[in-house]
Amino acid sequence: MPDALPTYHLTSPTGEDCYPFDPNGAIYWKGRYHLGFIIGWFEECTKHFWWGHVSSADLVDWKVHPPMLSPCPGEPEQGIFSGNAFVDKQGRAVIHYHGVGAGNCVAIDDGDEELNSFVKHPANPVMTDPGWDPFGWLEGDVYYSISGSEPTVPGAAAALYRCSDDDQAEWTLVGPLLSHDLPEVEPDEDISCPELFQLGDKRVLLCISHTRGARYYLGRFEGERFHPERHFRMNWPGGACFAPETLLDERGRRIFWAWAYGSPSTMTLPRVLSMREDGLMGIEPAEELDSLRRNHRRLEPATVEPGAELDLEGVRGDCMELRVTIDPGQATRCGLKVRCSPEGLEETAIAYDAERKLLNIELAKSSQDKKVLPALFVLPEGERPVTSAQEAPFELEPGEALELRIYLDKSILEVFANGRQCLTQRIYPTREDSLGVRLFSTGGAAGFTSIDAWDMAPIVIRRK
């Protein structure tokens, strides 16, 4: 099977598969983007967890740091699970994290300019019942922390704690975080890996449900409750967007990463979240990624007749960015196929379905190895029903062209559409010649009005 290790996405610096590989502790600090992530190792048949740590000044050239957090003998926790980082009243970097077997804990930077070491609070665990996947922040003069809902306890609710103590030792349980839930949220969905932040004139509650992956609510934080108004998904059956984490940088950008569930352990590309005038959350790749572009090819516009396919001459590869504008015309389905073998035995189709108002990634022919077909997210001990496509709601406005930005990096595929939708997918072609790109249309002719392709250089990972 061809090499599946991505080159311009962040992958496990240890070279090991990490389960989970949740991003954690993201913070912009003294001119650098810092990102932690969960790594696990086995010792005497027990799996332990700690946080790795990388940082970058430009989102493409990364430095590996010593572990951000790890368990030590004599401490209450047996491992370090999900959490976040923020700046406190004294200008210190503070981490809230889940101590495995203990509860939610606090650690504070010890003054190192590069955040190479944190001191755990002697009062840990400071939040225990409930105590899961914390997210802490400073709101005015009050500290708050969300305790995510425990995924193995049906019906458990995310909870809110408050603290007025600068030392963050004494926390009071306020009660449930949500004032109510929304009808489109299923009863078995938990709120894990939570994050609450301002975006435009709304608050965003970003989280996962273990059964369905990344999702978010838009609403208000008032009276020490979050009041949800709308709910959106960032992952659909077959997809790979899990355990999101964000930070706010010096430019005011909300930068997002998620664990791209699958092997090898991989993060999504950094994405920029924004609030659009239409009330939807904007999702775009970070502009710093453009510096990785190489060997630009701009192809002539093309019209693809219904039922036809068109090979893109000179555009082949497994580490590329494709940027395509499409006028669907009367087509019922149109788009691109990537990782195509010459005979079409392997291919992954990215399609706009005008009739069903969907953007989808078709997976039935992505790999001849049927054991790697993607599956719906469920808890580890559950069944994993196979799906043949990831389908996300998406509708073009009258007269609006379809604008696709497609990032292909070995086993990961990210598709951005019109700045308001994004799909994350893992694919595993088996053939060395599955490198082609084709345009297609069905039900009517589609006009491909602009076609650009770049090879992508690898990001830099500095280990010293």
GIRAFEN-V262764 format. One line per field, one symbol per residue. phi: phi as a letter, one per 40 degrees, with the letter a starting at -180 (. if undefined). A space follows every 10 residues. Layout:
phi->???
This chain:
phi->.ddbccbbbc bdccgccbbc bccagcacbf gbcbbcacbb abafgbcbba bcabaacbgb bbbcbcdcaa cbdgccccab bciababccc gccbbbaccd gbicbbbbcc hccbfcabbc cccdccbbac aafcbbabbg bbcbacbccc ccbdgcbcbb bbabcdcfcb bbccicccca bbcccccccc bbfcabacag cbcbbcabbc cbgcaabbab baffbcbcba bbbbabdgcb bafcababcc cgcccbbacc dibccacccc bbcabcccgc ccbbcccccc cccbfcbbcc dabbcdgcbb cccgbaibba bbbbbbccfc ccaaibbbfc cdcgcbabcb bcbcccfbbb bcbcbcaccc cbdcbccacd cccbccbbab bbcabccdgc ccbbbbbbaf cbbbbbbfgb aabbabbbdc ccccbcbbca abgicbbcca abbbcbcccb bccb
